[in-house]
Amino acid sequence: MQQEVVEFGKQAVLHYRDMEVITGENRIPEGCLGLFIASKFIARHHWNARVEVPYTELLRRLGISGADLTGGFGGRRADIAVFQDQKPVAIVELKIIDEGRGVGGVREDWVKIRNLMQRVTSSGVAATLDGYVGALVCDISRGSKDTCAEQTVEGLKVTLGTQAVYVGDRVPTKSGGSGWIFICAEVH
């Protein structure tokens, strides 16, 4: 699934960046990336993939209930949720890392997914839920201190404590300037 998140994420960026209202790859809304990737899951695999699914709904569909669900997972939504037989089997959270948004959002989503997966595991239900974080990682230029996307990806691997990161090819921006990479990390 990681490879497909990267493949479809790259296709999404290439598709949306050519629209007149988009001023750069890093300005594509995460929601557009989610819709594109989910539609590709549906087209290729005939999976039931939905966007912006509340975590509380995911837990209820797995047969997990309790008053603590709203407090712990209340406003959280999966950017993409994949279902089999009406039960969630995987979620994908998406982020864009650029000058305005650093790796903190990826770390937050990683923790959010781990907490959800731990809740599923500790509930005693016979279900598993796979989790992934996909990210559009852009080169960052901040005055004299530039950070290439590859450096950011290596930093993410260290921060997340995993080598389970699928890294796509480097793509130059539409304007020919700095480039970007789409990645996907599996949450353990």
C-alpha positions in Angstrom: 0.0 0.0 0.0 2.9 2.4 0.7 4.1 2.2 -2.9 0.6 3.0 -4.2 0.2 6.0 -1.8 3.4 7.4 -3.2 2.5 6.5 -6.8 -1.0 8.1 -6.5 0.3 11.0 -4.5 2.8 11.9 -7.2 0.1 11.6 -9.8 -2.2 13.9 -7.8 0.5 16.5 -7.5 1.3 16.4 -11.2 -2.4 16.6 -12.0 -3.3 19.5 -9.7 -0.2 21.6 -10.2 -1.3 22.3 -13.8 -4.5 24.0 -12.7 -4.6 27.7 -13.1 -5.7 28.4 -9.4 -2.7 26.4 -8.0 0.4 28.6 -7.6 2.8 25.8 -6.7 2.9 22.1 -5.8 3.0 22.9 -2.1 -0.2 24.9 -2.5 -2.4 21.9 -3.4 -4.9 21.3 -0.6 -4.4 18.1 1.3 -8.1 17.3 0.7 -7.5 17.3 -3.0 -4.6 14.8 -2.5 -6.9 12.6 -0.4 -9.7 12.6 -3.0 -7.3 11.8 -5.8 -5.6 8.9 -3.9 -8.9 7.5 -2.7 -10.3 7.5 -6.2 -7.3 5.6 -7.5 -7.7 3.0 -4.7 -11.3 2.6 -5.9 -10.4 2.4 -9.6 -7.5 0.0 -9.3 -8.7 -2.3 -6.5 -12.4 -1.6 -6.2 -11.8 -0.9 -2.6 -14.3 1.1 -0.6 -12.2 4.1 0.1 -13.6 7.2 1.7 -12.2 10.6 2.8 -12.5 12.5 6.0 -13.9 9.7 8.1 -14.1 10.4 11.9 -12.0 8.2 14.1 -15.0 7.6 16.3 -16.8 6.1 13.3 -13.9 3.8 12.5 -13.9 2.5 16.0 -17.7 2.0 16.1 -17.5 0.1 12.8 -14.9 -2.2 14.4 -17.3 -2.8 17.4 -15.5 -0.6 19.8 -17.5 1.7 22.0 -17.2 3.7 25.2 -17.5 7.2 26.6 -13.7 7.7 26.2 -13.9 7.6 22.4 -15.2 11.1 22.0 -12.6 12.5 24.5 -9.7 10.7 23.0 -10.7 10.7 19.3 -13.6 13.2 19.1 -12.6 15.7 16.3 -10.0 13.5 14.5 -10.6 12.3 11.0 -8.8 10.0 8.7 -7.8 11.7 5.5 -8.5 8.3 3.7 -10.1 5.2 5.2 -10.2 1.9 3.4 -13.0 -0.5 4.2 -13.6 -4.2 3.6 -17.1 -5.6 4.4 -18.0 -2.3 6.0 -15.1 -2.5 8.4 -12.0 -0.2 8.3 -8.8 -2.1 7.5 -6.4 0.9 6.8 -6.1 4.6 7.2 -3.9 7.1 5.5 -3.1 10.6 6.8 -1.6 13.1 4.4 0.7 16.1 5.0 2.6 18.7 3.0 6.1 19.7 4.3 7.3 23.0 3.0 8.5 26.5 4.2 5.3 27.0 6.2 4.7 23.5 7.4 7.4 21.4 9.0 7.7 17.8 10.0 5.7 18.4 13.2 2.4 17.6 11.4 3.7 14.2 10.3 4.8 13.4 13.8 1.4 14.4 15.1 -0.4 12.2 12.6 2.0 9.3 13.4 1.1 9.5 17.1 -2.6 10.0 16.3 -2.6 6.8 14.2 -0.6 4.8 16.8 -3.0 5.8 19.5 -5.9 4.6 17.3 -4.2 1.4 16.5 -3.4 0.8 20.2 -7.0 1.4 21.0 -8.1 -1.2 18.5 -5.5 -3.7 19.8 -6.4 -3.2 23.4 -10.1 -3.5 22.8 -10.2 -7.2 22.5 -12.0 -7.2 19.1 -10.8 -9.5 16.4 -9.7 -6.7 14.1 -6.6 -5.0 12.8 -6.1 -1.6 11.4 -3.1 -0.6 9.3 -1.9 3.0 9.3 0.1 5.1 6.9 1.4 8.7 6.7 1.9 10.0 3.2 3.7 13.3 2.7 4.6 15.7 -0.1 8.1 16.7 1.0 9.3 19.9 -0.7 12.8 21.5 -0.9 12.9 24.3 1.6 14.7 27.6 1.0 15.1 29.8 4.1 17.6 32.5 3.2 21.1 31.0 3.4 19.9 27.7 5.0 18.4 25.4 2.4 17.1 21.9 3.1 16.6 19.5 0.3 13.7 17.1 0.4 16.0 14.1 0.8 17.4 15.6 4.0 13.9 16.1 5.4 13.0 12.5 4.5 16.1 11.2 6.4 15.2 13.4 9.3 11.7 12.0 9.3 13.0 8.4 9.4 15.1 9.2 12.5 12.2 11.1 14.1 9.7 8.4 13.5 12.1 5.7 14.4 11.4 3.7 11.3 13.1 2.7 8.1 9.6 1.6 6.8 9.4 4.6 4.6 8.8 4.2 0.9 10.4 7.1 -1.0 9.3 8.2 -4.5 11.4 9.8 -7.1 12.5 13.5 -7.0 10.4 15.6 -9.2 11.3 19.2 -10.3 8.7 21.9 -9.7 6.6 23.1 -12.6 8.5 26.3 -12.6 11.8 24.4 -12.8 12.9 25.6 -9.3 13.3 23.5 -6.2 11.8 20.0 -6.2 9.7 17.6 -4.2 9.4 13.9 -3.2 6.3 12.0 -2.2 6.8 9.5 0.6 4.7 7.1 2.7 5.6 5.7 6.1 3.9 2.7 7.7 2.9 3.2 11.3 3.9 0.4 13.7 
